[in-house]
Amino acid sequence: MLRYVTTNAGKVREATEYLGDDGVTQFDFDYTEIQSDDLGAIAAHGAREAHREAGEPVLVDDAGLFVEALAGFPGPYSSYVEDTLGVERVWRLAEAEEDRRASFRCVLAYCDGEPFRASPDPIDRDDRAAAAAAGADPNAEEAEPLPVKLFEGAVRGTLVPPRGEGGFGYDPIFEHDGATMAEMSTERKNAVSHRGRALAKFGEWYRERRAVS
Ligand code: ITT
């Protein structure tokens, strides 16, 4: 079964609701989050590490909140900022701004150790030159270029004072179409969310991949 690599039970709930019969099981693995402003690069690195660890097909989910007036902060640092400042303090930062627009972005990174045929979704082939420049041994197992397929989703919204009991993370301060994501059921959130959009792309592709293999 496909391993959904995350320590976050809220993500698993949404993925399970969305993928239904295709099914996922949580792989509670804390992969190394490389420092990058690119969610795709972070997720691809995590997917390689998780696949090596699990020896099974894996799907890594890296997400973040990007606040327009704060130049995209907290972005790739959303997890650290939630743990250190907290969601309420992020709202206070946004409250001081006239422009409270924000977006959630999610990148799903799939790796099963096999190559992929061309399709519209990007394939991360690993950057061996960058790894070598950083001092990595090009012959080491870690430097093997495992291909990773990326699926992206985003949703725009407005930051508001916290409302709602559902969801997780920044959901209580993120309003979309009149409701915060914490006021939505999992199904409704999936229908509009960054993760739902990425899962839709992934689900369609994955069904086809399984059908031909
Ligand atoms: P894993 O890395 O183990 O998957 P995480 O919660 O740290 O768990 P991320 O790094 O992707 O996952 O999350 C970045 C932050 O964004 C973190 O604080 C999450 O709570 C938050 N976040 C991610 N998806 C969210 C969503 O759909 N709604 C609200 N907040 C979300």
py3Dmol code that shows the C-alpha trace and the ligand (Angstrom):
import py3Dmol

protein = """\
ATOM      1  CA  MET A   1       0.000   0.000   0.000  1.00  0.00           C
ATOM      2  CA  LEU A   2       1.096   3.565  -0.659  1.00  0.00           C
ATOM      3  CA  ARG A   3       2.855   5.172   2.326  1.00  0.00           C
ATOM      4  CA  TYR A   4       1.811   8.751   3.056  1.00  0.00           C
ATOM      5  CA  VAL A   5       4.926  10.149   4.679  1.00  0.00           C
ATOM      6  CA  THR A   6       4.047  12.594   7.437  1.00  0.00           C
ATOM      7  CA  THR A   7       3.990  13.116  11.164  1.00  0.00           C
ATOM      8  CA  ASN A   8       0.742  15.087  10.750  1.00  0.00           C
ATOM      9  CA  ALA A   9      -2.499  13.111  11.286  1.00  0.00           C
ATOM     10  CA  GLY A  10      -4.542  15.961   9.748  1.00  0.00           C
ATOM     11  CA  LYS A  11      -2.849  15.459   6.381  1.00  0.00           C
ATOM     12  CA  VAL A  12      -3.528  11.706   6.491  1.00  0.00           C
ATOM     13  CA  ARG A  13      -7.212  12.324   7.249  1.00  0.00           C
ATOM     14  CA  GLU A  14      -7.518  14.542   4.172  1.00  0.00           C
ATOM     15  CA  ALA A  15      -5.551  12.181   1.902  1.00  0.00           C
ATOM     16  CA  THR A  16      -7.610   9.186   3.041  1.00  0.00           C
ATOM     17  CA  GLU A  17     -10.872  11.054   2.484  1.00  0.00           C
ATOM     18  CA  TYR A  18      -9.737  12.033  -1.006  1.00  0.00           C
ATOM     19  CA  LEU A  19      -8.052   8.905  -2.330  1.00  0.00           C
ATOM     20  CA  GLY A  20     -10.714   6.540  -0.938  1.00  0.00           C
ATOM     21  CA  ASP A  21     -10.327   3.105  -2.471  1.00  0.00           C
ATOM     22  CA  ASP A  22      -6.782   3.748  -3.607  1.00  0.00           C
ATOM     23  CA  GLY A  23      -5.901   3.884   0.061  1.00  0.00           C
ATOM     24  CA  VAL A  24      -2.898   5.216   1.877  1.00  0.00           C
ATOM     25  CA  THR A  25      -1.286   4.274   5.119  1.00  0.00           C
ATOM     26  CA  GLN A  26       0.575   6.748   7.297  1.00  0.00           C
ATOM     27  CA  PHE A  27       4.350   6.382   7.413  1.00  0.00           C
ATOM     28  CA  ASP A  28       5.288   8.426  10.475  1.00  0.00           C
ATOM     29  CA  PHE A  29       8.804   9.277   9.338  1.00  0.00           C
ATOM     30  CA  ASP A  30      10.536  12.571  10.062  1.00  0.00           C
ATOM     31  CA  TYR A  31      12.553  13.026   6.859  1.00  0.00           C
ATOM     32  CA  THR A  32      15.296  15.661   6.626  1.00  0.00           C
ATOM     33  CA  GLU A  33      13.800  18.993   5.544  1.00  0.00           C
ATOM     34  CA  ILE A  34      16.522  20.630   3.459  1.00  0.00           C
ATOM     35  CA  GLN A  35      16.718  24.412   3.612  1.00  0.00           C
ATOM     36  CA  SER A  36      15.189  25.753   0.431  1.00  0.00           C
ATOM     37  CA  ASP A  37      12.540  28.267  -0.615  1.00  0.00           C
ATOM     38  CA  ASP A  38      11.190  25.647  -3.029  1.00  0.00           C
ATOM     39  CA  LEU A  39       8.595  23.265  -1.540  1.00  0.00           C
ATOM     40  CA  GLY A  40       9.154  20.889  -4.479  1.00  0.00           C
ATOM     41  CA  ALA A  41      12.865  20.503  -3.734  1.00  0.00           C
ATOM     42  CA  ILE A  42      12.136  19.879  -0.039  1.00  0.00           C
ATOM     43  CA  ALA A  43       9.459  17.288  -0.827  1.00  0.00           C
ATOM     44  CA  ALA A  44      11.563  15.541  -3.502  1.00  0.00           C
ATOM     45  CA  HIS A  45      14.508  15.194  -1.136  1.00  0.00           C
ATOM     46  CA  GLY A  46      12.168  13.820   1.541  1.00  0.00           C
ATOM     47  CA  ALA A  47      10.599  11.343  -0.889  1.00  0.00           C
ATOM     48  CA  ARG A  48      13.989   9.850  -1.815  1.00  0.00           C
ATOM     49  CA  GLU A  49      14.949   9.502   1.823  1.00  0.00           C
ATOM     50  CA  ALA A  50      11.567   7.997   2.758  1.00  0.00           C
ATOM     51  CA  HIS A  51      11.630   5.545  -0.154  1.00  0.00           C
ATOM     52  CA  ARG A  52      15.076   4.321   0.852  1.00  0.00           C
ATOM     53  CA  GLU A  53      13.812   3.884   4.398  1.00  0.00           C
ATOM     54  CA  ALA A  54      10.491   2.163   3.557  1.00  0.00           C
ATOM     55  CA  GLY A  55      11.456   0.224   0.418  1.00  0.00           C
ATOM     56  CA  GLU A  56       7.847   0.854  -0.767  1.00  0.00           C
ATOM     57  CA  PRO A  57       6.111   3.522  -2.866  1.00  0.00           C
ATOM     58  CA  VAL A  58       5.928   6.746  -0.864  1.00  0.00           C
ATOM     59  CA  LEU A  59       4.155  10.078  -1.101  1.00  0.00           C
ATOM     60  CA  VAL A  60       5.610  13.069   0.769  1.00  0.00           C
ATOM     61  CA  ASP A  61       3.414  16.122   1.413  1.00  0.00           C
ATOM     62  CA  ASP A  62       5.105  19.469   1.955  1.00  0.00           C
ATOM     63  CA  ALA A  63       2.890  22.490   2.471  1.00  0.00           C
ATOM     64  CA  GLY A  64       3.045  26.071   3.632  1.00  0.00           C
ATOM     65  CA  LEU A  65       1.226  29.359   4.138  1.00  0.00           C
ATOM     66  CA  PHE A  66       2.419  32.275   1.995  1.00  0.00           C
ATOM     67  CA  VAL A  67       1.313  35.755   3.149  1.00  0.00           C
ATOM     68  CA  GLU A  68       1.427  38.331   0.330  1.00  0.00           C
ATOM     69  CA  ALA A  69       2.194  41.424   2.434  1.00  0.00           C
ATOM     70  CA  LEU A  70       4.952  39.546   4.276  1.00  0.00           C
ATOM     71  CA  ALA A  71       6.834  38.596   1.080  1.00  0.00           C
ATOM     72  CA  GLY A  72       5.604  35.010   1.280  1.00  0.00           C
ATOM     73  CA  PHE A  73       6.452  34.491   4.958  1.00  0.00           C
ATOM     74  CA  PRO A  74       6.259  31.944   6.603  1.00  0.00           C
ATOM     75  CA  GLY A  75       6.315  29.878   3.356  1.00  0.00           C
ATOM     76  CA  PRO A  76       8.716  26.920   3.601  1.00  0.00           C
ATOM     77  CA  TYR A  77       9.259  27.793   7.277  1.00  0.00           C
ATOM     78  CA  SER A  78       5.564  27.434   8.161  1.00  0.00           C
ATOM     79  CA  SER A  79       6.075  24.431  10.406  1.00  0.00           C
ATOM     80  CA  TYR A  80       8.872  26.081  12.400  1.00  0.00           C
ATOM     81  CA  VAL A  81       6.880  29.307  12.688  1.00  0.00           C
ATOM     82  CA  GLU A  82       3.752  27.472  13.876  1.00  0.00           C
ATOM     83  CA  ASP A  83       5.837  25.734  16.559  1.00  0.00           C
ATOM     84  CA  THR A  84       7.682  28.863  17.672  1.00  0.00           C
ATOM     85  CA  LEU A  85       5.392  31.905  17.123  1.00  0.00           C
ATOM     86  CA  GLY A  86       2.071  30.068  16.834  1.00  0.00           C
ATOM     87  CA  VAL A  87      -0.905  30.660  14.548  1.00  0.00           C
ATOM     88  CA  GLU A  88      -2.349  33.528  16.621  1.00  0.00           C
ATOM     89  CA  ARG A  89       0.917  35.523  16.308  1.00  0.00           C
ATOM     90  CA  VAL A  90       0.958  35.001  12.541  1.00  0.00           C
ATOM     91  CA  TRP A  91      -2.553  36.442  12.448  1.00  0.00           C
ATOM     92  CA  ARG A  92      -1.349  39.455  14.513  1.00  0.00           C
ATOM     93  CA  LEU A  93       1.426  40.067  11.973  1.00  0.00           C
ATOM     94  CA  ALA A  94      -1.094  39.970   9.136  1.00  0.00           C
ATOM     95  CA  GLU A  95      -3.574  42.124  11.055  1.00  0.00           C
ATOM     96  CA  ALA A  96      -1.079  44.996  10.985  1.00  0.00           C
ATOM     97  CA  GLU A  97      -1.152  44.906   7.162  1.00  0.00           C
ATOM     98  CA  GLU A  98      -3.758  46.398   4.881  1.00  0.00           C
ATOM     99  CA  ASP A  99      -3.371  43.568   2.380  1.00  0.00           C
ATOM    100  CA  ARG A 100      -4.305  40.296   4.088  1.00  0.00           C
ATOM    101  CA  ARG A 101      -4.262  38.040   1.052  1.00  0.00           C
ATOM    102  CA  ALA A 102      -2.469  34.734   1.430  1.00  0.00           C
ATOM    103  CA  SER A 103      -2.223  31.357  -0.212  1.00  0.00           C
ATOM    104  CA  PHE A 104      -1.699  27.797   0.879  1.00  0.00           C
ATOM    105  CA  ARG A 105       0.536  25.672  -1.317  1.00  0.00           C
ATOM    106  CA  CYS A 106       1.087  21.936  -1.257  1.00  0.00           C
ATOM    107  CA  VAL A 107       3.532  19.755  -3.160  1.00  0.00           C
ATOM    108  CA  LEU A 108       3.133  15.985  -3.228  1.00  0.00           C
ATOM    109  CA  ALA A 109       6.296  14.064  -4.125  1.00  0.00           C
ATOM    110  CA  TYR A 110       5.923  10.437  -5.257  1.00  0.00           C
ATOM    111  CA  CYS A 111       8.797   7.961  -5.449  1.00  0.00           C
ATOM    112  CA  ASP A 112       8.698   4.198  -5.986  1.00  0.00           C
ATOM    113  CA  GLY A 113      12.270   3.782  -7.248  1.00  0.00           C
ATOM    114  CA  GLU A 114      11.127   3.391 -10.871  1.00  0.00           C
ATOM    115  CA  PRO A 115      11.390   5.893 -13.739  1.00  0.00           C
ATOM    116  CA  PHE A 116       8.380   7.801 -15.104  1.00  0.00           C
ATOM    117  CA  ARG A 117       7.097   8.412 -18.574  1.00  0.00           C
ATOM    118  CA  ALA A 118       6.726  12.051 -19.646  1.00  0.00           C
ATOM    119  CA  SER A 119       3.578  13.839 -18.444  1.00  0.00           C
ATOM    120  CA  PRO A 120       2.622  17.440 -17.631  1.00  0.00           C
ATOM    121  CA  ASP A 121       3.651  17.104 -13.979  1.00  0.00           C
ATOM    122  CA  PRO A 122       7.311  17.867 -13.279  1.00  0.00           C
ATOM    123  CA  ILE A 123       9.826  15.140 -12.508  1.00  0.00           C
ATOM    124  CA  ASP A 124      12.628  15.981 -10.077  1.00  0.00           C
ATOM    125  CA  ARG A 125      15.719  14.060 -11.171  1.00  0.00           C
ATOM    126  CA  ASP A 126      17.932  15.197  -8.347  1.00  0.00           C
ATOM    127  CA  ASP A 127      20.801  17.564  -8.826  1.00  0.00           C
ATOM    128  CA  ARG A 128      23.988  15.508  -8.627  1.00  0.00           C
ATOM    129  CA  ALA A 129      26.142  18.490  -9.600  1.00  0.00           C
ATOM    130  CA  ALA A 130      24.766  20.479  -6.650  1.00  0.00           C
ATOM    131  CA  ALA A 131      25.269  17.503  -4.335  1.00  0.00           C
ATOM    132  CA  ALA A 132      28.874  17.119  -5.495  1.00  0.00           C
ATOM    133  CA  ALA A 133      29.475  20.871  -5.046  1.00  0.00           C
ATOM    134  CA  ALA A 134      28.143  20.545  -1.495  1.00  0.00           C
ATOM    135  CA  GLY A 135      30.746  17.884  -0.830  1.00  0.00           C
ATOM    136  CA  ALA A 136      28.636  14.735  -1.203  1.00  0.00           C
ATOM    137  CA  ASP A 137      30.352  11.603  -2.454  1.00  0.00           C
ATOM    138  CA  PRO A 138      28.903  11.024  -5.954  1.00  0.00           C
ATOM    139  CA  ASN A 139      29.382   7.271  -5.473  1.00  0.00           C
ATOM    140  CA  ALA A 140      27.490   7.167  -2.193  1.00  0.00           C
ATOM    141  CA  GLU A 141      24.066   5.518  -2.162  1.00  0.00           C
ATOM    142  CA  GLU A 142      22.439   8.866  -1.246  1.00  0.00           C
ATOM    143  CA  ALA A 143      23.635  10.337  -4.547  1.00  0.00           C
ATOM    144  CA  GLU A 144      21.725   7.790  -6.660  1.00  0.00           C
ATOM    145  CA  PRO A 145      19.321   9.862  -8.761  1.00  0.00           C
ATOM    146  CA  LEU A 146      15.956   8.354  -7.875  1.00  0.00           C
ATOM    147  CA  PRO A 147      13.323  10.092 -10.006  1.00  0.00           C
ATOM    148  CA  VAL A 148      10.504  11.791  -8.090  1.00  0.00           C
ATOM    149  CA  LYS A 149       7.187  12.948  -9.546  1.00  0.00           C
ATOM    150  CA  LEU A 150       5.735  16.218  -8.217  1.00  0.00           C
ATOM    151  CA  PHE A 151       2.072  17.282  -7.998  1.00  0.00           C
ATOM    152  CA  GLU A 152       1.236  20.823  -6.909  1.00  0.00           C
ATOM    153  CA  GLY A 153      -1.851  22.572  -5.625  1.00  0.00           C
ATOM    154  CA  ALA A 154      -2.583  26.063  -4.321  1.00  0.00           C
ATOM    155  CA  VAL A 155      -5.541  28.008  -2.976  1.00  0.00           C
ATOM    156  CA  ARG A 156      -5.944  31.740  -2.403  1.00  0.00           C
ATOM    157  CA  GLY A 157      -7.610  33.220   0.638  1.00  0.00           C
ATOM    158  CA  THR A 158      -7.610  35.998   3.211  1.00  0.00           C
ATOM    159  CA  LEU A 159      -6.232  35.957   6.730  1.00  0.00           C
ATOM    160  CA  VAL A 160      -8.841  36.584   9.442  1.00  0.00           C
ATOM    161  CA  PRO A 161      -9.061  36.292  13.266  1.00  0.00           C
ATOM    162  CA  PRO A 162      -9.152  32.572  14.222  1.00  0.00           C
ATOM    163  CA  ARG A 163     -12.529  30.826  13.695  1.00  0.00           C
ATOM    164  CA  GLY A 164     -13.575  27.178  13.674  1.00  0.00           C
ATOM    165  CA  GLU A 165     -12.629  23.941  15.367  1.00  0.00           C
ATOM    166  CA  GLY A 166     -11.848  21.656  12.415  1.00  0.00           C
ATOM    167  CA  GLY A 167      -8.784  21.183  10.253  1.00  0.00           C
ATOM    168  CA  PHE A 168      -5.314  21.807  11.635  1.00  0.00           C
ATOM    169  CA  GLY A 169      -2.388  24.219  11.522  1.00  0.00           C
ATOM    170  CA  TYR A 170      -3.230  27.612  10.018  1.00  0.00           C
ATOM    171  CA  ASP A 171      -6.790  26.602   9.012  1.00  0.00           C
ATOM    172  CA  PRO A 172      -8.539  28.786  11.656  1.00  0.00           C
ATOM    173  CA  ILE A 173      -7.041  32.018  10.223  1.00  0.00           C
ATOM    174  CA  PHE A 174      -7.379  31.162   6.504  1.00  0.00           C
ATOM    175  CA  GLU A 175     -10.694  32.197   4.964  1.00  0.00           C
ATOM    176  CA  HIS A 176     -11.789  31.027   1.533  1.00  0.00           C
ATOM    177  CA  ASP A 177     -15.207  31.843   0.082  1.00  0.00           C
ATOM    178  CA  GLY A 178     -16.616  33.150   3.381  1.00  0.00           C
ATOM    179  CA  ALA A 179     -15.519  30.273   5.639  1.00  0.00           C
ATOM    180  CA  THR A 180     -12.258  29.513   7.352  1.00  0.00           C
ATOM    181  CA  MET A 181     -10.793  26.120   6.507  1.00  0.00           C
ATOM    182  CA  ALA A 182     -11.298  25.188  10.157  1.00  0.00           C
ATOM    183  CA  GLU A 183     -15.057  25.728   9.640  1.00  0.00           C
ATOM    184  CA  MET A 184     -15.161  23.279   6.717  1.00  0.00           C
ATOM    185  CA  SER A 185     -15.681  19.524   6.766  1.00  0.00           C
ATOM    186  CA  THR A 186     -12.739  17.491   5.474  1.00  0.00           C
ATOM    187  CA  GLU A 187     -14.678  16.868   2.259  1.00  0.00           C
ATOM    188  CA  ARG A 188     -15.414  20.559   1.706  1.00  0.00           C
ATOM    189  CA  LYS A 189     -11.840  21.564   2.475  1.00  0.00           C
ATOM    190  CA  ASN A 190     -10.546  18.946   0.018  1.00  0.00           C
ATOM    191  CA  ALA A 191     -12.852  20.300  -2.688  1.00  0.00           C
ATOM    192  CA  VAL A 192     -11.109  23.689  -2.624  1.00  0.00           C
ATOM    193  CA  SER A 193      -7.791  23.260  -0.853  1.00  0.00           C
ATOM    194  CA  HIS A 194      -4.178  23.205  -1.987  1.00  0.00           C
ATOM    195  CA  ARG A 195      -3.900  19.584  -0.804  1.00  0.00           C
ATOM    196  CA  GLY A 196      -7.180  18.572  -2.484  1.00  0.00           C
ATOM    197  CA  ARG A 197      -5.963  20.009  -5.791  1.00  0.00           C
ATOM    198  CA  ALA A 198      -2.621  18.254  -5.557  1.00  0.00           C
ATOM    199  CA  LEU A 199      -4.356  15.001  -4.543  1.00  0.00           C
ATOM    200  CA  ALA A 200      -6.703  15.259  -7.525  1.00  0.00           C
ATOM    201  CA  LYS A 201      -3.745  15.435  -9.930  1.00  0.00           C
ATOM    202  CA  PHE A 202      -1.911  12.676  -8.135  1.00  0.00           C
ATOM    203  CA  GLY A 203      -4.970  10.375  -7.893  1.00  0.00           C
ATOM    204  CA  GLU A 204      -5.664  10.543 -11.606  1.00  0.00           C
ATOM    205  CA  TRP A 205      -2.040   9.832 -12.520  1.00  0.00           C
ATOM    206  CA  TYR A 206      -1.618   7.078  -9.921  1.00  0.00           C
ATOM    207  CA  ARG A 207      -4.703   5.133 -11.075  1.00  0.00           C
ATOM    208  CA  GLU A 208      -3.272   5.094 -14.584  1.00  0.00           C
ATOM    209  CA  ARG A 209       0.183   4.044 -13.373  1.00  0.00           C
ATOM    210  CA  ARG A 210      -1.283   1.148 -11.436  1.00  0.00           C
ATOM    211  CA  ALA A 211      -3.474   0.108 -14.339  1.00  0.00           C
ATOM    212  CA  VAL A 212      -0.498  -0.283 -16.689  1.00  0.00           C
ATOM    213  CA  SER A 213       1.887  -1.896 -14.211  1.00  0.00           C
TER     214      SER A 213
END
"""
ligand_1 = """\
31
ITT
P 5.179 16.675 8.126
O 6.359 17.515 7.651
O 5.560 15.552 9.018
O 4.292 16.235 6.993
P 4.176 19.199 9.124
O 2.895 19.554 9.812
O 5.447 19.784 9.683
O 4.244 17.603 9.055
P 4.580 20.740 6.692
O 6.003 21.019 6.928
O 4.150 20.435 5.291
O 4.055 19.540 7.605
O 3.635 21.888 7.191
C 4.028 23.203 7.241
C 3.125 23.954 8.176
O 1.945 24.301 7.481
C 2.721 23.221 9.449
O 2.723 24.173 10.489
C 1.306 22.747 9.148
O 0.502 22.703 10.323
C 0.820 23.822 8.184
N -0.107 23.270 7.219
C 0.168 22.350 6.264
N -0.953 22.044 5.583
C -1.941 22.792 6.133
C -3.311 22.903 5.891
O -3.913 22.163 4.971
N -4.016 23.755 6.639
C -3.435 24.499 7.585
N -2.149 24.446 7.894
C -1.382 23.584 7.174
"""
view = py3Dmol.view(width=600, height=400)
view.addModel(protein, "pdb")
view.setStyle({"model": 0}, {"cartoon": {"style": "trace"}})
view.addModel(ligand_1, "xyz")
view.setStyle({"model": 1}, {"stick": {}})
view.zoomTo()
view.show()
